[in-house]
Amino acid sequence: MQIQTVKIENYTCLKQVLINFGNFTVLVGKNGSGKTSILEAIHRFFTDFAATGGGVSAGSSDYLWYDRVPNNPISIHVDLTVSPEEYEKLLPEPSKELLENIKLQFGPDCFKISACRQIATPGAAWRTGYLKLADIPLVKDDKIINLPEFSKLLVTSKAMERFVFHYFTPQKLSGDRLLVDMDKKVAYLTAPNIDALASAGELKSSSEGEGQNYKEWATQKGFELMERPPQASEVSFLLQPITAEVLNVLITNLANTMHGKFRFIPAARDNKIPAGTARTSIIDQPTLDSMRALSLSIQRPDELKWDKFRNWVVKFIGKDIEPNPTGLLIRDMDLRIPVPFLGGGEQGLFGLLWSLAETGFIIAIEEPENHFHPEYVRKLLAFFKDFASDGIQTILCTHSPLLIDKVQVSNNWVIRRTAKETTAEQLRERDDLKLVLSELGVVPSDIYLKDFVLFVEGGTEREAVLPIFAQKLGFPLLEHVAVISIGGDSKLKDYLRMWLNLLGFAPLDYLILLDGHSKELVYELARDFNIDINKFKVLSKHGIEDYYPGRLIVSALKDLFGITVTELQVNGSKEKDNFIKSVLDKEKKMRNRWKIDIGEYVAEQMSSSEIPAEIKEALNTIRETLKLP
């Protein structure tokens, strides 16, 4: 089942909002814009769905009405489609011919369901404005359609336009008569249901053969005469007699197919854990019990569901789950810990993944970015899109730029609230993504918390050398510039792509500073990522360490590691970083961050006049772009 269109009227801040949904839809807007109201209204529609009538919706009061004025009913209109498998289950085997006839007559539209549910006044019960299958009304004004009207609606003029009903005696229906398919040149004997259509004027009729023998007339006209009534496969409007029982079963099954099939996962955690108390799980105990029971089940469907959930947890959290008769245990390296000892964000993700493991629902998730590190959020976006591509319709409600679909822009809807009323606008083009930033109140500098981005290959440039050099030149680099390490060698291209994608969403000016050994990549990167070649600055030497004065490398090795080398040895090496690494390996003094420690030591000792001209040029380019003194 998949929602196509939803129109909500007079619900909270939603005076009239229309949204089209695809496999994957993102509703983005500020807090209080009405995103939750949209999901809540859809949730009420499915949770309380019935073909007619229904109880009072939970929390019904005038606060549910737009502007608290219940003059007009709350109306929730939903157009959706069911799968062929769901369609086939609408009627049991003896009555499936009705479904086949609807399919013959309406084609792909046979899978379409339209419904409107209403609440007339505060405290009133639900009522159904309409319920349609393939545009055939089944319920109107909260009443099931009568049987004759339903049968008549299944017979359209289009289905009958090629057929003519021929009389051969003045007695009309009491005499000889034929039904002729003018396109196929085939004549059939009639049947009571066909006679009824002719009598009601629904079929074109003719008396041109009156007084003639129908067999001779058919031969004379060149029609193939079938000495029997037509079959359903031959006459698309021919239906077996429909009973009230069949109609009621169809409507009941249709309602059951829709009822409760929308799973709304809200943002707020229900559990609040006071500081200083014993660790308890954010995930409620019944859910944990369900997880444990599933993990121990040997039923094949349960095994498949458990395997799927377990793989998701390993993928996102990086920790495996061990079944245990008394409670699940999480393997954290060589520890086996209960779920409450996971971090809060990890528990939140754990619970979210469990909610998604149950199939057969339309999934709506409010603010999935809550409590999660940006790395998780980026993974979740890819996961949700894969989830939706597998046929599980997924709707996200967010105010995080990280969850915007930047590939299929039309999947995004901006939800705005002006005064009392909410509006929804679908994005059409990539440039419209700027509307998202504007609506969220995000300026490009908020994405990186800076006004310019400098991409470098290593952590040494980012954490030590460049900030120190800039300080010596009177330029507070880190106050204005996000220095981003994109790695070297094989990592560089992938990391640069990731960061440029975000820059494309929130455009900031940038410079890419590469070591000399990456020179050959420049034209490839410029071509593949459509980057202006002037955005690159390539150092002439192999790496940043090759700019360190030999005497300072000697001092750094002595002071930081207690290793003695000569300046001649340092300057005689082809690549200074490899020389330093080999010395540290030989002396068994290798340690983490050795490059950064040496870079910081050397940069602090260098005078401003010793700063390489190439690096000065790059820093001055940034300074001038930012118009800094």
N, C-alpha and C positions, 0 to 999 in steps of 0.2 A: 504494500500500500504506500502511496506517495501523495502528499499534498501538492496541488498545483497552484491554487489561488485561495487567499483568505481575505475576506472583507469584514471588518469589525466596526460596528456602529454603536455609539452612545455608551461605550464602556470606559469608565474612569476618564483618562485624558484623551481617549480615542473617539473623537466625534465621528469621523469616518476615515478609516485607513484601509488601503488595498495593497497587498503584497503578493507578488508571484514567487513561488519557491521552486528551486531545482533540487538536484541530489544533495547539493551542499550550499547552504545559505548563511551569510554572516550579517547580523544586525548590529550596527555599530552606532554608538551615540554616547552623549554625556550621561552622568548619573541623573536620574529623574527625567530622562527624555521620553520614557514610555516603553522602553524595550521589554521590561518585565511584564507590563500590562498586556503586550501583544502575546507573549508566550503563555501568560496566565489565562487569557481569554481562550486561546486554542486548547489549553489543557482542560478548562472547564467544559468546552464543547465535547471533547472526546470522553472525558471521565464520566460525565452525566448523560452521555448520548443514549437516546431511545428513539424508536421510530415515531412514537407519539407520546405526548405527556412527559411525565418524569417528576421527580421530587423537587424540592426547593434547593437551589444551589447553595453550597456552604458559604456562610457569611453574607447572605443576601441582605442588603440595606441600601439606602439611597446613596451611600458612599460609592457604590459600584457604578452609578450613573454619571455621565458626563456633566460636569458642573453641578452635580447633586440635584439635577432637575429631571425627575422620572416621567416626563410628559410623553416620551416615545420609548418603545421597547428597546432593550439591549438586543441587538441582532448580530449573530455570528454566522457568516456565510462561508462555507468551505466547499471547494471543488477539489476532488481527488481522483486518482485512478487506482484500481486494484490490479494485481498481477493476474495472468491467465489462470494460475493455480487457485488463487483466491476466488476468481470468477466461477470456476467450475464447482466450487464448494457451496455456492449460493443455493443450489437445489439438489436434492438426492437423485439417484439414477433414474427412477421412473419418470421424473419430470424434467430431465435435462434437455428434452427437445425444445422446451420454451427458451432456454438459454441459447441453444443453437440457432433458433429462429431470430432471436434478438441480435445475435452476432452476424447472421446473414444480412439482416436488414440495416444494421447500424455500423457494421465494420468495426474498426478500432475504437469507435466511440462507445461500444458496448461495455468497455472497462471503466467508463467515466461515471462517477457518483457525485451528485450535487445535493447539498443539504443546507438548510437554514434553521438554526435553533434560536429561540427568543425567550426573554424574560420580560413580561409585560410591565410589572410593577414590583417594587421592593417586597420581598416575602412571597411573591407568586411562584408557582411551579413552572418548570420549563414547558414550552410548547414547540411544536415543529411547524415552521412556516411552509417548508416544502422538503420533500425527499424525492430525488430523481435517480433513476438508473438509465444511462444512455439517453438522457433527455426525456425519458418517459416518466411522468409524475406517478409516484406510488402513494405519496401522502401530500395533501393540500390542506392548509389551514387546520393542521393537527388532526385530520381525519383521513383514514385510508380510502383511497379511490375506490369507487364501486366497480364491480366486475365487468359489466358491459362497457363502461367507459375505458377501462384498462385494455380490454380486448380490441376495442376500436382504435385506440391510440397506437397499438402495435402494427396497424395496417396503414401505411402512409401512401399518399397519392403517387409518390415516386416508385414505390414497390409495385404498384398496380398499373402504371401508365401504359405498359406494353400489352396489357390483357384486355380482351373484349368478351363480354358475356352475350351469347347468341341464343335467341328464342326461336323455336320452330313451329309453335302452335299458338293460337290466340289465348289459350289458357295460361300462357307465360310459365310460371314456376311449376304448374302441374303437368306440363307437357315436356316434350324433348327439349334439351338445351345443352349447349357446349360452352366450355371456357377455352378461348383461343389465345395462345401466345403468338402475337403478331410478329415478333422478332424471330422466333425460332420456327414459325410455321407449323406449330403443333396444336392439335385440338384435343381437349380432355373432356370426359364426362364430369359432371359437377358433383358436389357433395353439399350436405345441409349448411355447413359453415360458409361455403362459397355462395350458395343461394341467399343466405342472410345478408351478405355484403352487397349482392346485386339488388336485393329488395330495398336495402337502405340507401341505395344510390351511390355507394362507395365505389362500385365498378362501372366502367363504361358498358353500355348494353346496346344491342342492335337486334332488329326484327327483319333484317334484309332476307333471311332465309325462311321467313314464315310461310308455312304451307309446303315446304320441301322436306324431303327425307334427309335427315342430318348427315347420314353416311355419304349419300350422293353429293350433297352440298360440299362436304369437306374434301371429297375427291376432286370435284369441279374446281374448287379454290386452290388446290395444290397443298392442302394441309395434311400432315401425317396424323391420322386418327388413333388416339390411344383409348382403348375401350375400358377405361378405368379413370377414377379421379386422380388428379395430380398429387405427387408426393411433395413433402416440404422442400427437398433439395431442388425440385423443379419449379416450385412456386414459392418465392421467398416470403410472401405474406400469409401463406397457409399455415395455420397453427392448429395444433390439437386443441380440443376444448379445454379452456382454463377454468379450473374450479377455484372456489373461494379458499379452499385449503392450500392449494398451490401458491396462490397470491400471498397468503399470510405467511407461509413458510419462507417464501422469497424475501419478504420484508423483514421477518424475524432474523433470518440469517444475515441479511445485509446490515442490520443494526448490530448484531453480535460481531460482525467483521470489523466494525468501526469502534465499538465501545472499548474504551480503555487502551487504545493502541498508540497513544501519545505519551511518551515518558519525558517528563519535565524534571531536570536535575537542577535545583536552585543553587544560587551562589553561597548562601549563608550556611555555616555549620550550625547544627543544632546543639552540639556538645560544647560547653564552656568549662575549661578545666582551671580551677583556681590555682594560682602559683603556690608552690610549696607543698602541694598534696601529692599523694601517690600517683604514679603514671597510670592513666586509664586511656582506653582507646577512643579516638575520635569516631571510629566506625562503631555503630551500635552492635550490641551483643548478638541479636538475632541474625544480623548480616554475617558476623563472624562465624556463627554456628552453621549458617548455610554454606559458607565457604568450606568449613571443615568437613561437613557432610559430603559435599561434592568431591572434595579431594580424596575421600575414602571410598567413594562409590566405584563399583566395578561394572556398572551399566555402560554400554558403549557410548550412547549419546552424552552421558555425564563425563566420560573420559575425554571425549572430544572437546566439550565445553571447558573442562578443567585445563586441558593442554593449551587451549587458546588463551585463557586468562593467565596462566603461568608464564607463557611466552611473552605476553604483553608486559607483565611485571618485570621480567628479566630485561626486556628491551629498554624500558623507561627508567627503572630504578636501579638496574644493574645488580639485583639481588634475587636469589632463587627462593622458592617457597617449598617447605617440606611438610607433607601431610603428617598429622599427629592426632591420635585419638582424643587427646584432651584439648587441643588447640593448635592452630597453625604456628609454625616457627619459620622465621625469616633467616636465611643463611647470609650473614654479613662477614665475608672472608672466612675465618675459622671459628666464628661465633654463630650460635643458633639462638635467636632472640624472639620473644613474643612480639606480636604486632604493636602493642602500645609503646614499645621502645624504638619504633621507627620515628623519624622526625615528623613534625606536623604536616609539612608539605608532602612528604612521602606517603603518609597515611591518607592524605587527601587524594593523591593520585591513585593510590591503591584502591580506595573506595570508588573513585570515578571509573576506573577500568572495570571493576566488578559490575557497576551499573550498566556498562556497555556490553557485557558478555551475554546478556539475555537477548535473543533474537526475536524478530516479529514486531518490533516497535519502531515508530518514528521517534528519533532522539532529539531533544532540545536541551542544550546545556547553557546555563547562565553563568557568564564570567568565568570560564574555565581557567583563566590566567591567575585567579586568586590563589595566593599562598605558594605559587610556583616560581622557581628560578626561570629567567628568560630562556635558558637552554631547554628546559622542559616544555615551555610554551611553544618554542619553535618546533620541537619534535611533535607536540600535540597537533599543531596545524597540519603537518604532513600526515599524521596518523588519522585525523578526522577526514581528510580528503580521501585517503585510501579506503577508510571505513565507508564513506558515502559511495565511492566508486564500486564497492561490492554490493550495492543495492540497498543499503540502510540509510534512509534519508536522515540527514544530520543538519541541525540548525544551531548556530552559535550566537550568543548574545554577549557583546564585549565592549569594552572601551580601551582595548589594547591595540596599538598599531601592529603588534607582532602577529595578531590573528587575522589580519585583513588578507583576503585572497588577492594577491597581486598578479596572479597568472590569469585567472578567469574573473575579470573585473566585474562583470555583470552579476556575479554571485553576492556582491556586497550591496547592502541597503543602509543608507544613512538615516537614522531616526532622530528627528528634531522635535523640540517642543518650544512653541512660541506662545507666550502667555499661558492659556489653559489647554491649548490644542496641540496634539502630536501629529506630525506628518512623516511620511516615508518616501524616500527618493532612491531609486535604483541607479547605481553607477553604470555608465555606458562605455566610457573610454578610460584609458590609463591616466590621462590628465585629470580625470575626475577624482583620483585618489587624493589630490590636494584638498578636496572638500572634506575628506575624512579628517585630515590633520586640523583643518580649520575648525571643524565641528567639535573635535576633542580638545580644542584649545592648545594644540601642540604646535610649537614652532620647531624648525629643523634642529636648532641647537639643543632642544630637549632630548632628541634621540641619542645624541652622544654626550650631552651636557656641555658641549663646547660649540665654537663658532667655525671651526675649520678641522679637517681631518688630515693627518699625516700618516700614510701607510709606510711601515718599515718592515724589513725582513725578520729582525731578531729582537729579543727582549733586551739585549745590551743597549741598542740604540734608544729603545723606548724608556727603559727604567733608569739609565745612567748617563750615557754619553751625550745625547742630544739635549736633554734638559739642562745639564751642567754647562755645555757649550753655549746654549742660548742665554743662560743666566750671566755668563761672563761677557756676553755681547749686549747685556742690558735688556733682554727680551724674556719676559716671564712666560715661557712657552706653554707650560701646563695649565695656566690660567685661561688660555684661549683656544688651545689646540688639543684635540684627542689624538694621541699617538697610538696607533693600532698596529700590533705585530701580526703580520700575515704569514710568517714562517718562510722557509726557503725551500728550494728544490721542488719536490712533488706536491707539497702542501700549498705552495704559494698560490697557484691558480684557483684552487677550490676555495681557499679562505678569502681571496680577493673577490671572487664571484659573490660569496655570501654577503660581504660587507657592501659591495657595490649595489646589490639588490636593495639593501636598506637605504643606501644613499639615493637610489632612484626613487624611492618612496618619499624620503624626506631630504630633498636636495640641499647639500652643503658643498662648499668648494673643498677641493682636496688636492693633495700632491702625493705621488707614489715615488718613494725614494728607494732605489734598488742597489744592491751591491754589484760590483763589476761582473761577477760570475753569472749574473742573471741578464746580462746585456742582450743575449740572443732571444730572450722571451718578450722583449718590449713590443716588437711589431706584431707578434702573435697575440699578445694581450690586447693591444690597441685594436686589432682587427676583430677578435672574438667578442670583446666587450664593448665595441664601438666607443673607444676612449680617445679623446684628443691626445695626440702624441706629446703635446706640451705639458700634459699632466704627469709625465714621467721625468724623473731626474736620476740618471744612472751614474754611480761613482766610477771613477777610472780604475780604482784598485779593487782587488778581489773581495775584500771585506773590511769592516770598520777597523779591525785590529791592525790592518796594514798601515793605518794613519798614525798609530801610536809611535812616539819617539822611542828608539831602542833603549835609551838610558832609563826611561820610565818603566818599561817592561822589566828590565833588570831589577829595578827597585821594588816593583810590585811583587815579583816572584820571591824576592828576599824578605820583604816586610810581611807579606800575607801568607807565605807558605814555607819560609825558611829555606828556600832553594837558591843556590848560587849559579848564575850563568853569566856569560860575558856579553857585552854589547855587540861584539863582533859576531858571536853566535846568533844573536837575535837578528841583526841586520843582514846576515848571510842567508837567512831562511827565505824561501820563496813566498810562503804564506804564513804570516806570523801566528794566526790562530792555530794552525796545525803544529807549529813549533811548540807553542805553549802547551797544547794538549799532550804532545809526546813527552815533554819534560815532566808534566804532572803525572802521567801514567808511569813513567820510568821510576819516579821517586815515590810512587804510591801515595800521592797527595791529591788525587782527583776528588772533587766534591761538587755538589750541586751549586749552581749559580756562580761557578768560577769565572765565567765570561763577564757576568755583570759586576762581580767584585773587582776584577782587574780593570774593567772599563771605567768604573766609578773612581778607582784609585788614580788611574792615568789621567782621566779628564780633569779631576780636581787639581792635579799637579801642572797641567798644561796652561800656558799663558794664552791670552786672547790672540796674540800674534801667531801662535802655533796652531790655532784651529784651521783645518784645511779650507782652502778657498772654496772648494766645491760645496762643503757643508755650510759655510757662511752664505753662499749664494742661495742655497735651498731655504735657509732660515730667513733670509732677507725677502725672498719671494713671498713667503707666508706673511711676513710682517707688513709688506706693502699691500697685499691682498686685504688684510684686516684693517689697513689704514692706521696702524699703530705707530707712535713716534719712535 
